[in-house]
Amino acid sequence: MVAPIVGPTRETQDYQVYYRRADRYKQTKPYNLVLPYELVSGKTTIATGNLATNPNYRPAGTMESLYNGALNSSQVNQARINAYEKFKAACGDRAQMGENLASLSKSMTTIEQRAIQLFRFTMAVKKGRLADAAAILQTPQPKRKHPVKEQANNWLEYHLGIEPCVNDIYSAIDVLQQPIKAMRVKARGFTGPFSLGSWRTPNPWSANWDRGCSGISIEYGAEIAVSNPNLYLANALGVINPVQVLWQLAPLSFVLDWLANVEQFLGTSTDMFGLTIQKSRTTMRCGLTYQEFWNTYGWVIGYVGLGTNRVVGLTYPMLGLRPYKQLSWQRGLTAISLLIPQLKSLSLTGYDSAARDKASYRRRVNDSRNIKFVRPL
């Protein structure tokens, strides 16, 4: 039985130095439903001169304007991207077996070669042949002509061939052996501070101001239950969405996924197949800041505030740019390894320049041998 729901009701407190607005729905016991909720609040942190007593300078209007600006900013979607990745991971590890099966032959050949190499290394260590073991464990000897390109290919072979395949096999085994059960899932994503606008003027009788958001967090929450075990397992193995698999097989698609959430966006339509989602909610929280300074008078006023918006259901991220993330050494090494084969020359290594100089010397020697001297008449 669903308890009666009343609302929305609004509670407002509007003072010279403090503002609060709350829109909520109310439910009688047993309080078992997720209901929408919205809160905007703010206070004055500093006010000097006439700004301290001017009735037009109250946090109410400024806080509402800042809240609407933050709510409609692109950073909200960036926080959703982070939160949804964690939410999907909390629902269970997913194996990309669709992509793995499409490139199974090449992946298995690579793993077979490396497994044999590791076996030979182990046997050499067991027999005490440490020099042979060190030689076996090294990557294949690079060609003398382009050693840097060969080492880049070795890294790509491991990072894009061996490591994903082994991880997918592990995830697939883990998915198949774990019991299927209902659970409560919660995940949160965050984006850092950003500006909502500013104004600078040299007019001595005018004000300068800065509007900003100290950060946005998105929280997903739900109770997850498996409604179709077979469909859930197939989805967990990554063989349900053919469009997503095709994107994964596209050349260098993962590079674009570093910048935008293309693969994530393609997967939102099937990520929850086989699951029943109950009591789901999406909560957005943001910090708000405002500062104003008058040139001639030196008047200063500042506000800080908080905005909260909770809606029923999961608001999935849209296609967009990912939040800035500091480049890790693995991602940086992969990017360099992808760039090196595209270079026509690697003069910085010294190998290509030395080869060119040697070939040029040989041509000059051969040309000098073929010169015929003619006696002048």
N, C-alpha and C positions, 0 to 999 in steps of 0.2 A: 504494500500500500504506500502510495506517495503522499507525504505530508503536504499540507497547504503551503503555497508560496505566495508571498506578498512582495510587491515592488514593481518598478524600482522606487526606492525612497532616497531622498537627497538630504544630506546633512552639511550645512555650510557655516563656517566661522570666518568672518571677514573683519579684520582689525587693521590698525595702522601699521603694525609691525608683524602681523601673523595672518596666514590664510590657510584654510583647509576646506576641501570639498570632497565628499564621499558619496558615491552612488552605489547602492547595494540592493540585493534581494534578500529577503528574510524567509526562513523556513522553520516551521515548528519541528519538535523532536520527531524522529531520531537524527536529524541533521545528516542525512546520508546522500545528499546531492551536491554536485559541483555547480555553483551559481556564478554569474558574472559579477564583477566588482571593479570599480574604478576609484582611484584616489589621487588627488593633486593637493600638495601642501607645500608651504614655503614660509620663510621668515626673513626679516631684515637683519643682516649681519653688521652693517655699518651705515650710518647716515649722519652727515654733517651739514651745518648751515641751514638754509631754508628747506633743504630736502628732508630734514628730520621731522618737520611739522607740516609740510605741504600735503593736503589731503589727496592730491592727485598721484602722489608717490606712495602707493600701497602695493604689497606683493601680489595682490589678487590677479589683476590683469596680466602682469608680466609672467606669473607662473603658468597661467592657462595658455598664453602664447608660446612659451618655451615648451610646454608639454606637447602641444599640438605639433610643433616643429620637430621634436624628437620622435614622436609617434609616426610621422610621415617621412622620416629620413631613410636613406638607403642602408644606414647602419643597422636598422632593425632586421633587415633580411640577412645581413652578414652575421648577426648574433644567432638568427635562426639556423643558418648553415652550420655553425659550430655546435649548437644545441642538438640539432637533428642527427648529426654524426654520432654524438655520444648516446642519444636515445636509441638509435638503431643498434649500436653496439651493445647497449644494456639489454636489449631484447634477445640477444644471442649472437654469437660469432657467425659470420656469413662466409662461406667458401665460394670463391668465384670459379666454380667448376665448369660453368659454361665456357668461359674464356680458356680454362685449362684444357678442357676436352678438345677445343678447336685447334690448339697447338700442342696436342699430346705427344705426337711423334717426335718433334724437335725437343720438347722438354725432357721426355724420357731418355732420349739419346744423350743429352747433356748430362743428366743425372747419372746415367750408366757410366759414362766416361769418368766423371768425377768420383763415383763410387769405386771404380777399379783403381783409380789413382790413390784414393785414400786407403784401400786395401793393401796396395803395394807399399805405401808408406808405413803402415802398421807392421807388416811383415819385416821390412827392413829394420825398423826400430827393435823389434823382437829379437832379431838375429844380431843386433849390435852394430849394424852397418849404418852409422849415423851420417856419414858423408853421402851415401846413396839415398838415405831418407830425406835429407835436405834437398837433394837434387830432384827427387820424385815429387816433393810437395810444392815445388815452385810451379808457377803457371807456365804453360807452353812457351818455349823460348821464342822471343819476338824476332821477327825478321830484321835483318840488319838495316834494311832500307827505311823502314818506318817503325821504330820501336815504340814511340809514343802512341801511335794509332793502335798497335797491337795490344798494349797495356790497357788502352781505353776500351777495346773490344772485350778484353778479359773481364773488366769490371762490369760492363753491360751484360755479359753472359751470366755473371753471377747475380747481379741485382735485378735483372729483368727476366731471367730464365730459371735459374736454380732456386733462389730464395722464394719467389712467389709460388712456385709449384710445390715446394716442400711445405710451405705455410698452408696452402690450400688443402693438401692431403691431411695435414694435422687437423685443420678446422673441420674438414668433412668427417673425419673419424670422431672428433669431439661432438659434433652435431648428432651423429648417429647413436652414440653411446649415452648421451645425457638424457635423463627423463624429461618428458614434456609435462610442464606444470604451469599453473597460473602464478602470476607474480605482479608486484607493484614496481613500476619503472618510473624513474625520475632522472632528468638530465638537464644541464644548464650550460648555456653558451654566453660569451661575453665579448663586447667590443670596447675598445678604449675611448678616451675622451676625444671630442671633436667640436668644431665651432659651428654655431647656428647663425652666425652673422656678426659683423662688427661695423663700426662707423668711426672715421677719423676726419676732423675738420680743423682748419687753421683759424676759423672764425673765433675771435676771443670771447664772444658772448654765447657760444654754442657748446653742446655737450658731446663727449665721445663715449661710446658704449661698446660693450662686448657681451654677446649672448653665446652660451655654450652648454654642452652636455658633458658631464664628467664620466659618463659610461652608460651602456645599455646592456642589460642581461635578459635573456629569454630562457624560461624554464618550461619544459614539457613534463607532464605527469599523467599517468594512466594506470589502470589495472588491465593487464594483458592475460588472456586465456586462449588456449588453442582450440579452435572450433573444427578444423579439418586437419588431422595429423599428416595425411599423405601430402596435401597441398603445402602444408607448413614445411615439411622436410624437403620437398622439391624446391621450394622458395629459398630455404636456408642453404641449399647446395648451389644456388645461383643459376638455375636452368629454366626459370620461368619467363624472364623478360628478354626476348630476342633482340630488341632494339638496344638495350643496355649492353648485351654481349657484342653486338656489332660495333658499338662505340668503343668498347674495350679493345677490340681487335684492330681498330683504325690506327695507322702509324702515328706515333707520337701523341696519341690522345691523352696520355697521362700528363704530358707537359702542360697542355691546356687546362687540365683539371687542377694543376697547381694554382692557376689564376682564377678560374671560374668553376662553379659546381655543376658541370654538365652531366657527369655520370650520376651524381646524387639526384639531380632533377629528373633524369630519365627513370630512376629507380623508385621515385616516390609513388608512382601509380601501382606498384606491385609489392612494395616492401612489407605491407601488412597482410598479404594474402595468407589465408589459413588461420588468422588470428581474429579474436573478438576483442575490441577495445571498449572498455567501460570507464566511466568517470574520468574522461580525458579533459585536459585543460592546457591552455597556453597562457603563461603569465609574463608580461613585459614590465620591467622596472628600469627607471632611468633617473639619473641625478641631474639637477638643473642649476645653472649658475648665471648670474647677471651682475655686471659692474658698470657704473656710469661715473664720469668725471667731467666737471665743468672747467673750462680753461681759465677764465678770468677769476671766478670766485673761489676756485679750489674746492667746490662742493663735491662730495663723494657719497655714493650710495651703492650698496651691494645686497643681493639676495642669494639665498641657496634654497633649493627645494627638492622634492621627490615626487615622481609620478609612478603610479602602478595601474596596470590594466590587465584584468584576467577575463578571458573569454572561454566559453565551453567548446571543447573539441581541440584537435591538433591543427594548428595553422602551419601548413608545410612551407618550407622555403621556396622562393621563386628562383628562376635562373638569374644569376648575377655574379658579381665579383666576390671572391673570398676576402676575408679580412687579411691585412698584411701579417705575414708570419716570417720571422727571421729565418734565413736560409740555413738549413742544417748541413753538416758536412757530407752526409749521404746524398742529399739532393744536389748540393753544389758539385760533387764529384760526378754524379750522373749527367748533369747539364754540361760539364766540361767534356765528358766522354762522348756525348752526342754531338758536340760542336767540333771536336777534333777531326772526325772523318770528313767533315764538310770543307776543311781547309785544304787549299791546293798545295800549300807548302808549309813546312815546319822549320823555317830557317832558325828559330830560336834554339832548337835542339843541337844545331851544329852538324847534324848528319847530312841533311840535304845540301847545305852550302858546301860541305867538304866534298860530297859526291859531284856537285856541279863543277867545283874547282878542278877536281881530278880529271873529269871528262874534258873540260876546256883545255887543260894542259896537254892531254893526249891528242886533241885535235890540232893544237898548235905544232906539236912535234911532227905529226904526220904531214901537216901542210908544209913544214919546212923541208922535209925529205923529198917532197914532190916538186920543189922549186927547180926550174931549169935556168941556168945562167947562160946568157947569149953573149958571145964575144962581140964587142962593138966593132963596126966597120972602120 
